[in-house]
Amino acid sequence: MRGKTANPWYVKHLAVGRKQSNVILTRRLTLRPLRMQDARDFYAYGKDPEVARYVLWDPHTSLRQTRSILRGLMLDSRIDNLHTKAIVINQDQSMVGTIGLVNQDTQNQCAEVGFSLARPQWGQGLMTEALTAYIRYIFEATAINRLDAVHDSLNPASGSVMLKAGMRREGLHRGRIYYKGRYATVVLYAILRKDLEEASSKR
Ligand SMILES: CC(C)(COP(=O)(O)OP(=O)(O)OC[C@H]1O[C@@H](n2cnc3c(N)ncnc32)[C@H](O)[C@@H]1OP(=O)(O)O)[C@@H](O)C(=O)NCCC(=O)NCCS
């Protein structure tokens, strides 16, 4: 089903118009394409087991491995248009996280967003700031109609970020994902293009 609203003319127009604009600027953050020079910062938090606890990847074991993961992410972004961005602190230009699409269903103009942030930066509202801006960017720069996000039910901070960024909680999927030795119950959130348009028109 590819409804008329899934790909209105102005989205295509915006996609072309914004092709050059790969960078998202917020008050405290810059979301920009990943670079090989991010490897050291990426490794610094990628090796942290607490950061990796509720994500599908395992803690990085060496800088060499981080470089290879980085290369893969950069390639995926170019080939599959996954729009993976480095999250960079404006004040000191350190790379402290990533945000990007973890999969896309082009048939239904649907995608899932995933994110992670270095532990020293937790609890300051930074991921809410990043996700809010990223959602806006995705709806402006692509034809995506629905953006999903899921989190392990044991990781409520992630759900709090999704909610504060305007996503709606749609339900629980019991034992939906097998990772790190157990079946995890995940919570599904989503935002539709029209949700954002409605929220913008109320402002
Ligand atoms: C989950 C994560 C993205 C949150 O990022 P953050 O920048 O700390 O989030 P914010 O500060 O924007 O908001 C966090 C919210 O969760 C709340 N929170 C933080 N820790 C919490 C916890 N253990 N339990 C419940 N809520 C918690 C905060 O109070 C805040 O809510 P509030 O503003 O209503 O008080 C970050 O901790 C992280 O990257 N973790 C590791 C990777 C990960 O889990 N990624 C998500 C996979 S789905």
PDBQT file of the ligand as one rigid body, heavy atoms in Angstrom, charges set to zero:
ROOT
HETATM    1  C1  LIG A 301      18.950   5.905  26.681  1.00  0.00    +0.000 C 
HETATM    2  C2  LIG A 301      19.776   7.148  26.358  1.00  0.00    +0.000 C 
HETATM    3  C3  LIG A 301      19.746   7.361  24.867  1.00  0.00    +0.000 C 
HETATM    4  C4  LIG A 301      19.183   8.345  27.072  1.00  0.00    +0.000 C 
HETATM    5  O1  LIG A 301      19.891   9.496  26.661  1.00  0.00    +0.000 OA
HETATM    6  P1  LIG A 301      19.906  10.817  27.571  1.00  0.00    +0.000 P 
HETATM    7  O2  LIG A 301      20.540  11.921  26.812  1.00  0.00    +0.000 OA
HETATM    8  O3  LIG A 301      20.452  10.473  28.900  1.00  0.00    +0.000 OA
HETATM    9  O4  LIG A 301      18.364  11.088  27.666  1.00  0.00    +0.000 OA
HETATM   10  P2  LIG A 301      17.663  12.436  28.116  1.00  0.00    +0.000 P 
HETATM   11  O5  LIG A 301      18.513  13.103  29.154  1.00  0.00    +0.000 OA
HETATM   12  O6  LIG A 301      17.305  13.207  26.893  1.00  0.00    +0.000 OA
HETATM   13  O7  LIG A 301      16.316  11.878  28.767  1.00  0.00    +0.000 OA
HETATM   14  C5  LIG A 301      16.392  10.747  29.572  1.00  0.00    +0.000 C 
HETATM   15  C6  LIG A 301      15.116  10.575  30.290  1.00  0.00    +0.000 C 
HETATM   16  O8  LIG A 301      15.113   9.303  30.867  1.00  0.00    +0.000 OA
HETATM   17  C7  LIG A 301      15.094   9.441  32.263  1.00  0.00    +0.000 C 
HETATM   18  N1  LIG A 301      15.960   8.418  32.782  1.00  0.00    +0.000 N 
HETATM   19  C8  LIG A 301      17.302   8.382  32.814  1.00  0.00    +0.000 A 
HETATM   20  N2  LIG A 301      17.712   7.224  33.358  1.00  0.00    +0.000 NA
HETATM   21  C9  LIG A 301      16.576   6.532  33.670  1.00  0.00    +0.000 A 
HETATM   22  C10 LIG A 301      16.326   5.269  34.234  1.00  0.00    +0.000 A 
HETATM   23  N3  LIG A 301      17.329   4.455  34.581  1.00  0.00    +0.000 N 
HETATM   24  N4  LIG A 301      15.049   4.884  34.422  1.00  0.00    +0.000 NA
HETATM   25  C11 LIG A 301      14.024   5.663  34.043  1.00  0.00    +0.000 A 
HETATM   26  N5  LIG A 301      14.191   6.862  33.456  1.00  0.00    +0.000 NA
HETATM   27  C12 LIG A 301      15.453   7.296  33.303  1.00  0.00    +0.000 A 
HETATM   28  C13 LIG A 301      15.599  10.807  32.554  1.00  0.00    +0.000 C 
HETATM   29  O9  LIG A 301      15.140  11.237  33.820  1.00  0.00    +0.000 OA
HETATM   30  C14 LIG A 301      14.957  11.552  31.425  1.00  0.00    +0.000 C 
HETATM   31  O10 LIG A 301      13.582  11.719  31.624  1.00  0.00    +0.000 OA
HETATM   32  P3  LIG A 301      12.978  13.090  32.204  1.00  0.00    +0.000 P 
HETATM   33  O11 LIG A 301      13.531  14.205  31.376  1.00  0.00    +0.000 OA
HETATM   34  O12 LIG A 301      11.505  12.905  32.055  1.00  0.00    +0.000 OA
HETATM   35  O13 LIG A 301      13.440  13.151  33.612  1.00  0.00    +0.000 OA
HETATM   36  C15 LIG A 301      21.242   6.973  26.827  1.00  0.00    +0.000 C 
HETATM   37  O14 LIG A 301      21.211   6.622  28.180  1.00  0.00    +0.000 OA
HETATM   38  C16 LIG A 301      22.008   5.936  26.052  1.00  0.00    +0.000 C 
HETATM   39  O15 LIG A 301      22.526   6.220  24.983  1.00  0.00    +0.000 OA
HETATM   40  N6  LIG A 301      22.108   4.722  26.569  1.00  0.00    +0.000 N 
HETATM   41  C17 LIG A 301      22.915   3.665  25.948  1.00  0.00    +0.000 C 
HETATM   42  C18 LIG A 301      22.433   3.240  24.578  1.00  0.00    +0.000 C 
HETATM   43  C19 LIG A 301      20.968   2.963  24.532  1.00  0.00    +0.000 C 
HETATM   44  O16 LIG A 301      20.401   2.376  25.434  1.00  0.00    +0.000 OA
HETATM   45  N7  LIG A 301      20.345   3.401  23.428  1.00  0.00    +0.000 N 
HETATM   46  C20 LIG A 301      18.926   3.240  23.221  1.00  0.00    +0.000 C 
HETATM   47  C21 LIG A 301      18.657   1.901  22.635  1.00  0.00    +0.000 C 
HETATM   48  S1  LIG A 301      16.916   1.714  22.303  1.00  0.00    +0.000 SA
ENDROOT
TORSDOF 0
